[in-house]
Amino acid sequence: MNIEQANEEKKGCFKAIEDDKEAGIMTYVWAGPSKIIIDHTEVGPDFSGKGVGKKLVLEAVKYARDTKIKILPLCPFAKSVFDKNPDLQDVLF
């Protein structure tokens, strides 16, 4: 599974791709130059239960650490991943 990021001036997303199919997508909006708000995570029905959503969140965490930005997870799924993983708390706003 490959995760691709598309980053625009005001919004962006992380897409999980497997066998040329979109397995899932997580979208975010920029809230200033150093914070993103994760607003939606969606996994395709064919990929349910394969950890795709968590992989998307972990890729956002990696991006946040690499670029020294913070994350505000408004998406209930993303928030649940942060709540269950104390080792990810360093990137939270």
MODELLER restraints for C-alpha pairs under 7 A, 6 or more apart:
rsr = mdl.restraints
at = mdl.atoms
rsr.add(forms.Gaussian(group=physical.xy_distance, feature=features.Distance(at['CA:1:A'], at['CA:16:A']), mean=6.58, stdev=0.5))
rsr.add(forms.Gaussian(group=physical.xy_distance, feature=features.Distance(at['CA:1:A'], at['CA:17:A']), mean=5.74, stdev=0.5))
rsr.add(forms.Gaussian(group=physical.xy_distance, feature=features.Distance(at['CA:1:A'], at['CA:18:A']), mean=4.79, stdev=0.5))
rsr.add(forms.Gaussian(group=physical.xy_distance, feature=features.Distance(at['CA:2:A'], at['CA:16:A']), mean=5.72, stdev=0.5))
rsr.add(forms.Gaussian(group=physical.xy_distance, feature=features.Distance(at['CA:2:A'], at['CA:17:A']), mean=5.17, stdev=0.5))
rsr.add(forms.Gaussian(group=physical.xy_distance, feature=features.Distance(at['CA:2:A'], at['CA:18:A']), mean=6.41, stdev=0.5))
rsr.add(forms.Gaussian(group=physical.xy_distance, feature=features.Distance(at['CA:3:A'], at['CA:14:A']), mean=6.51, stdev=0.5))
rsr.add(forms.Gaussian(group=physical.xy_distance, feature=features.Distance(at['CA:3:A'], at['CA:15:A']), mean=5.45, stdev=0.5))
rsr.add(forms.Gaussian(group=physical.xy_distance, feature=features.Distance(at['CA:3:A'], at['CA:16:A']), mean=4.46, stdev=0.5))
rsr.add(forms.Gaussian(group=physical.xy_distance, feature=features.Distance(at['CA:3:A'], at['CA:17:A']), mean=6.13, stdev=0.5))
rsr.add(forms.Gaussian(group=physical.xy_distance, feature=features.Distance(at['CA:4:A'], at['CA:14:A']), mean=5.59, stdev=0.5))
rsr.add(forms.Gaussian(group=physical.xy_distance, feature=features.Distance(at['CA:4:A'], at['CA:15:A']), mean=5.17, stdev=0.5))
rsr.add(forms.Gaussian(group=physical.xy_distance, feature=features.Distance(at['CA:4:A'], at['CA:16:A']), mean=6.50, stdev=0.5))
rsr.add(forms.Gaussian(group=physical.xy_distance, feature=features.Distance(at['CA:5:A'], at['CA:13:A']), mean=5.73, stdev=0.5))
rsr.add(forms.Gaussian(group=physical.xy_distance, feature=features.Distance(at['CA:5:A'], at['CA:14:A']), mean=4.46, stdev=0.5))
rsr.add(forms.Gaussian(group=physical.xy_distance, feature=features.Distance(at['CA:5:A'], at['CA:15:A']), mean=6.35, stdev=0.5))
rsr.add(forms.Gaussian(group=physical.xy_distance, feature=features.Distance(at['CA:6:A'], at['CA:12:A']), mean=5.34, stdev=0.5))
rsr.add(forms.Gaussian(group=physical.xy_distance, feature=features.Distance(at['CA:6:A'], at['CA:13:A']), mean=5.36, stdev=0.5))
rsr.add(forms.Gaussian(group=physical.xy_distance, feature=features.Distance(at['CA:6:A'], at['CA:14:A']), mean=6.48, stdev=0.5))
rsr.add(forms.Gaussian(group=physical.xy_distance, feature=features.Distance(at['CA:7:A'], at['CA:13:A']), mean=6.53, stdev=0.5))
rsr.add(forms.Gaussian(group=physical.xy_distance, feature=features.Distance(at['CA:10:A'], at['CA:29:A']), mean=5.81, stdev=0.5))
rsr.add(forms.Gaussian(group=physical.xy_distance, feature=features.Distance(at['CA:10:A'], at['CA:30:A']), mean=5.15, stdev=0.5))
rsr.add(forms.Gaussian(group=physical.xy_distance, feature=features.Distance(at['CA:11:A'], at['CA:28:A']), mean=5.67, stdev=0.5))
rsr.add(forms.Gaussian(group=physical.xy_distance, feature=features.Distance(at['CA:11:A'], at['CA:29:A']), mean=4.06, stdev=0.5))
rsr.add(forms.Gaussian(group=physical.xy_distance, feature=features.Distance(at['CA:11:A'], at['CA:30:A']), mean=5.55, stdev=0.5))
rsr.add(forms.Gaussian(group=physical.xy_distance, feature=features.Distance(at['CA:12:A'], at['CA:27:A']), mean=5.90, stdev=0.5))
rsr.add(forms.Gaussian(group=physical.xy_distance, feature=features.Distance(at['CA:12:A'], at['CA:28:A']), mean=5.40, stdev=0.5))
rsr.add(forms.Gaussian(group=physical.xy_distance, feature=features.Distance(at['CA:12:A'], at['CA:29:A']), mean=6.26, stdev=0.5))
rsr.add(forms.Gaussian(group=physical.xy_distance, feature=features.Distance(at['CA:13:A'], at['CA:25:A']), mean=6.76, stdev=0.5))
rsr.add(forms.Gaussian(group=physical.xy_distance, feature=features.Distance(at['CA:13:A'], at['CA:26:A']), mean=5.46, stdev=0.5))
rsr.add(forms.Gaussian(group=physical.xy_distance, feature=features.Distance(at['CA:13:A'], at['CA:27:A']), mean=4.22, stdev=0.5))
rsr.add(forms.Gaussian(group=physical.xy_distance, feature=features.Distance(at['CA:13:A'], at['CA:28:A']), mean=5.88, stdev=0.5))
rsr.add(forms.Gaussian(group=physical.xy_distance, feature=features.Distance(at['CA:14:A'], at['CA:25:A']), mean=5.67, stdev=0.5))
rsr.add(forms.Gaussian(group=physical.xy_distance, feature=features.Distance(at['CA:14:A'], at['CA:26:A']), mean=5.25, stdev=0.5))
rsr.add(forms.Gaussian(group=physical.xy_distance, feature=features.Distance(at['CA:14:A'], at['CA:27:A']), mean=6.52, stdev=0.5))
rsr.add(forms.Gaussian(group=physical.xy_distance, feature=features.Distance(at['CA:14:A'], at['CA:56:A']), mean=6.37, stdev=0.5))
rsr.add(forms.Gaussian(group=physical.xy_distance, feature=features.Distance(at['CA:15:A'], at['CA:22:A']), mean=6.82, stdev=0.5))
rsr.add(forms.Gaussian(group=physical.xy_distance, feature=features.Distance(at['CA:15:A'], at['CA:24:A']), mean=5.78, stdev=0.5))
rsr.add(forms.Gaussian(group=physical.xy_distance, feature=features.Distance(at['CA:15:A'], at['CA:25:A']), mean=4.45, stdev=0.5))
rsr.add(forms.Gaussian(group=physical.xy_distance, feature=features.Distance(at['CA:15:A'], at['CA:26:A']), mean=6.57, stdev=0.5))
rsr.add(forms.Gaussian(group=physical.xy_distance, feature=features.Distance(at['CA:16:A'], at['CA:22:A']), mean=5.88, stdev=0.5))
rsr.add(forms.Gaussian(group=physical.xy_distance, feature=features.Distance(at['CA:16:A'], at['CA:23:A']), mean=5.23, stdev=0.5))
rsr.add(forms.Gaussian(group=physical.xy_distance, feature=features.Distance(at['CA:16:A'], at['CA:24:A']), mean=5.09, stdev=0.5))
rsr.add(forms.Gaussian(group=physical.xy_distance, feature=features.Distance(at['CA:16:A'], at['CA:25:A']), mean=6.25, stdev=0.5))
rsr.add(forms.Gaussian(group=physical.xy_distance, feature=features.Distance(at['CA:16:A'], at['CA:56:A']), mean=6.96, stdev=0.5))
rsr.add(forms.Gaussian(group=physical.xy_distance, feature=features.Distance(at['CA:17:A'], at['CA:23:A']), mean=5.44, stdev=0.5))
rsr.add(forms.Gaussian(group=physical.xy_distance, feature=features.Distance(at['CA:23:A'], at['CA:43:A']), mean=5.92, stdev=0.5))
rsr.add(forms.Gaussian(group=physical.xy_distance, feature=features.Distance(at['CA:23:A'], at['CA:44:A']), mean=5.34, stdev=0.5))
rsr.add(forms.Gaussian(group=physical.xy_distance, feature=features.Distance(at['CA:23:A'], at['CA:47:A']), mean=5.89, stdev=0.5))
rsr.add(forms.Gaussian(group=physical.xy_distance, feature=features.Distance(at['CA:24:A'], at['CA:42:A']), mean=5.46, stdev=0.5))
rsr.add(forms.Gaussian(group=physical.xy_distance, feature=features.Distance(at['CA:24:A'], at['CA:43:A']), mean=4.05, stdev=0.5))
rsr.add(forms.Gaussian(group=physical.xy_distance, feature=features.Distance(at['CA:24:A'], at['CA:44:A']), mean=5.67, stdev=0.5))
rsr.add(forms.Gaussian(group=physical.xy_distance, feature=features.Distance(at['CA:24:A'], at['CA:52:A']), mean=6.49, stdev=0.5))
rsr.add(forms.Gaussian(group=physical.xy_distance, feature=features.Distance(at['CA:24:A'], at['CA:53:A']), mean=6.85, stdev=0.5))
rsr.add(forms.Gaussian(group=physical.xy_distance, feature=features.Distance(at['CA:25:A'], at['CA:41:A']), mean=5.80, stdev=0.5))
rsr.add(forms.Gaussian(group=physical.xy_distance, feature=features.Distance(at['CA:25:A'], at['CA:42:A']), mean=5.39, stdev=0.5))
rsr.add(forms.Gaussian(group=physical.xy_distance, feature=features.Distance(at['CA:25:A'], at['CA:43:A']), mean=6.51, stdev=0.5))
rsr.add(forms.Gaussian(group=physical.xy_distance, feature=features.Distance(at['CA:26:A'], at['CA:40:A']), mean=5.53, stdev=0.5))
rsr.add(forms.Gaussian(group=physical.xy_distance, feature=features.Distance(at['CA:26:A'], at['CA:41:A']), mean=4.19, stdev=0.5))
rsr.add(forms.Gaussian(group=physical.xy_distance, feature=features.Distance(at['CA:26:A'], at['CA:42:A']), mean=6.32, stdev=0.5))
rsr.add(forms.Gaussian(group=physical.xy_distance, feature=features.Distance(at['CA:26:A'], at['CA:56:A']), mean=6.52, stdev=0.5))
rsr.add(forms.Gaussian(group=physical.xy_distance, feature=features.Distance(at['CA:27:A'], at['CA:38:A']), mean=5.97, stdev=0.5))
rsr.add(forms.Gaussian(group=physical.xy_distance, feature=features.Distance(at['CA:27:A'], at['CA:39:A']), mean=5.95, stdev=0.5))
rsr.add(forms.Gaussian(group=physical.xy_distance, feature=features.Distance(at['CA:27:A'], at['CA:40:A']), mean=5.30, stdev=0.5))
rsr.add(forms.Gaussian(group=physical.xy_distance, feature=features.Distance(at['CA:27:A'], at['CA:41:A']), mean=6.51, stdev=0.5))
rsr.add(forms.Gaussian(group=physical.xy_distance, feature=features.Distance(at['CA:28:A'], at['CA:36:A']), mean=6.17, stdev=0.5))
rsr.add(forms.Gaussian(group=physical.xy_distance, feature=features.Distance(at['CA:28:A'], at['CA:37:A']), mean=5.23, stdev=0.5))
rsr.add(forms.Gaussian(group=physical.xy_distance, feature=features.Distance(at['CA:28:A'], at['CA:38:A']), mean=4.23, stdev=0.5))
rsr.add(forms.Gaussian(group=physical.xy_distance, feature=features.Distance(at['CA:28:A'], at['CA:39:A']), mean=5.40, stdev=0.5))
rsr.add(forms.Gaussian(group=physical.xy_distance, feature=features.Distance(at['CA:29:A'], at['CA:36:A']), mean=5.59, stdev=0.5))
rsr.add(forms.Gaussian(group=physical.xy_distance, feature=features.Distance(at['CA:29:A'], at['CA:37:A']), mean=5.30, stdev=0.5))
rsr.add(forms.Gaussian(group=physical.xy_distance, feature=features.Distance(at['CA:29:A'], at['CA:38:A']), mean=6.72, stdev=0.5))
rsr.add(forms.Gaussian(group=physical.xy_distance, feature=features.Distance(at['CA:30:A'], at['CA:36:A']), mean=4.54, stdev=0.5))
rsr.add(forms.Gaussian(group=physical.xy_distance, feature=features.Distance(at['CA:30:A'], at['CA:37:A']), mean=6.35, stdev=0.5))
rsr.add(forms.Gaussian(group=physical.xy_distance, feature=features.Distance(at['CA:31:A'], at['CA:37:A']), mean=6.74, stdev=0.5))
rsr.add(forms.Gaussian(group=physical.xy_distance, feature=features.Distance(at['CA:34:A'], at['CA:69:A']), mean=4.63, stdev=0.5))
rsr.add(forms.Gaussian(group=physical.xy_distance, feature=features.Distance(at['CA:34:A'], at['CA:70:A']), mean=6.27, stdev=0.5))
rsr.add(forms.Gaussian(group=physical.xy_distance, feature=features.Distance(at['CA:35:A'], at['CA:69:A']), mean=5.40, stdev=0.5))
rsr.add(forms.Gaussian(group=physical.xy_distance, feature=features.Distance(at['CA:35:A'], at['CA:70:A']), mean=4.69, stdev=0.5))
rsr.add(forms.Gaussian(group=physical.xy_distance, feature=features.Distance(at['CA:35:A'], at['CA:71:A']), mean=5.69, stdev=0.5))
rsr.add(forms.Gaussian(group=physical.xy_distance, feature=features.Distance(at['CA:36:A'], at['CA:70:A']), mean=6.45, stdev=0.5))
rsr.add(forms.Gaussian(group=physical.xy_distance, feature=features.Distance(at['CA:36:A'], at['CA:71:A']), mean=5.08, stdev=0.5))
rsr.add(forms.Gaussian(group=physical.xy_distance, feature=features.Distance(at['CA:36:A'], at['CA:72:A']), mean=6.27, stdev=0.5))
rsr.add(forms.Gaussian(group=physical.xy_distance, feature=features.Distance(at['CA:37:A'], at['CA:71:A']), mean=5.83, stdev=0.5))
rsr.add(forms.Gaussian(group=physical.xy_distance, feature=features.Distance(at['CA:37:A'], at['CA:72:A']), mean=4.68, stdev=0.5))
rsr.add(forms.Gaussian(group=physical.xy_distance, feature=features.Distance(at['CA:37:A'], at['CA:73:A']), mean=5.75, stdev=0.5))
rsr.add(forms.Gaussian(group=physical.xy_distance, feature=features.Distance(at['CA:37:A'], at['CA:74:A']), mean=6.56, stdev=0.5))
rsr.add(forms.Gaussian(group=physical.xy_distance, feature=features.Distance(at['CA:38:A'], at['CA:72:A']), mean=6.28, stdev=0.5))
rsr.add(forms.Gaussian(group=physical.xy_distance, feature=features.Distance(at['CA:38:A'], at['CA:73:A']), mean=4.81, stdev=0.5))
rsr.add(forms.Gaussian(group=physical.xy_distance, feature=features.Distance(at['CA:38:A'], at['CA:74:A']), mean=5.78, stdev=0.5))
rsr.add(forms.Gaussian(group=physical.xy_distance, feature=features.Distance(at['CA:38:A'], at['CA:75:A']), mean=5.90, stdev=0.5))
rsr.add(forms.Gaussian(group=physical.xy_distance, feature=features.Distance(at['CA:39:A'], at['CA:73:A']), mean=6.78, stdev=0.5))
rsr.add(forms.Gaussian(group=physical.xy_distance, feature=features.Distance(at['CA:39:A'], at['CA:74:A']), mean=5.32, stdev=0.5))
rsr.add(forms.Gaussian(group=physical.xy_distance, feature=features.Distance(at['CA:39:A'], at['CA:75:A']), mean=4.66, stdev=0.5))
rsr.add(forms.Gaussian(group=physical.xy_distance, feature=features.Distance(at['CA:40:A'], at['CA:75:A']), mean=5.11, stdev=0.5))
rsr.add(forms.Gaussian(group=physical.xy_distance, feature=features.Distance(at['CA:41:A'], at['CA:53:A']), mean=6.73, stdev=0.5))
rsr.add(forms.Gaussian(group=physical.xy_distance, feature=features.Distance(at['CA:41:A'], at['CA:75:A']), mean=6.79, stdev=0.5))
rsr.add(forms.Gaussian(group=physical.xy_distance, feature=features.Distance(at['CA:41:A'], at['CA:77:A']), mean=6.77, stdev=0.5))
rsr.add(forms.Gaussian(group=physical.xy_distance, feature=features.Distance(at['CA:43:A'], at['CA:52:A']), mean=6.75, stdev=0.5))
rsr.add(forms.Gaussian(group=physical.xy_distance, feature=features.Distance(at['CA:43:A'], at['CA:53:A']), mean=6.40, stdev=0.5))
rsr.add(forms.Gaussian(group=physical.xy_distance, feature=features.Distance(at['CA:54:A'], at['CA:81:A']), mean=6.77, stdev=0.5))
rsr.add(forms.Gaussian(group=physical.xy_distance, feature=features.Distance(at['CA:57:A'], at['CA:78:A']), mean=6.31, stdev=0.5))
rsr.add(forms.Gaussian(group=physical.xy_distance, feature=features.Distance(at['CA:61:A'], at['CA:91:A']), mean=6.71, stdev=0.5))
rsr.add(forms.Gaussian(group=physical.xy_distance, feature=features.Distance(at['CA:64:A'], at['CA:70:A']), mean=6.06, stdev=0.5))
rsr.add(forms.Gaussian(group=physical.xy_distance, feature=features.Distance(at['CA:64:A'], at['CA:91:A']), mean=6.48, stdev=0.5))
rsr.add(forms.Gaussian(group=physical.xy_distance, feature=features.Distance(at['CA:65:A'], at['CA:91:A']), mean=6.81, stdev=0.5))
rsr.add(forms.Gaussian(group=physical.xy_distance, feature=features.Distance(at['CA:70:A'], at['CA:91:A']), mean=4.93, stdev=0.5))
rsr.add(forms.Gaussian(group=physical.xy_distance, feature=features.Distance(at['CA:70:A'], at['CA:92:A']), mean=5.42, stdev=0.5))
rsr.add(forms.Gaussian(group=physical.xy_distance, feature=features.Distance(at['CA:70:A'], at['CA:93:A']), mean=5.24, stdev=0.5))
rsr.add(forms.Gaussian(group=physical.xy_distance, feature=features.Distance(at['CA:71:A'], at['CA:91:A']), mean=5.84, stdev=0.5))
rsr.add(forms.Gaussian(group=physical.xy_distance, feature=features.Distance(at['CA:71:A'], at['CA:92:A']), mean=4.85, stdev=0.5))
rsr.add(forms.Gaussian(group=physical.xy_distance, feature=features.Distance(at['CA:71:A'], at['CA:93:A']), mean=5.48, stdev=0.5))
rsr.add(forms.Gaussian(group=physical.xy_distance, feature=features.Distance(at['CA:72:A'], at['CA:92:A']), mean=5.94, stdev=0.5))
rsr.add(forms.Gaussian(group=physical.xy_distance, feature=features.Distance(at['CA:72:A'], at['CA:93:A']), mean=5.45, stdev=0.5))
rsr.add(forms.Gaussian(group=physical.xy_distance, feature=features.Distance(at['CA:73:A'], at['CA:79:A']), mean=5.14, stdev=0.5))
rsr.add(forms.Gaussian(group=physical.xy_distance, feature=features.Distance(at['CA:82:A'], at['CA:88:A']), mean=6.11, stdev=0.5))
rsr.add(forms.Gaussian(group=physical.xy_distance, feature=features.Distance(at['CA:82:A'], at['CA:89:A']), mean=6.60, stdev=0.5))
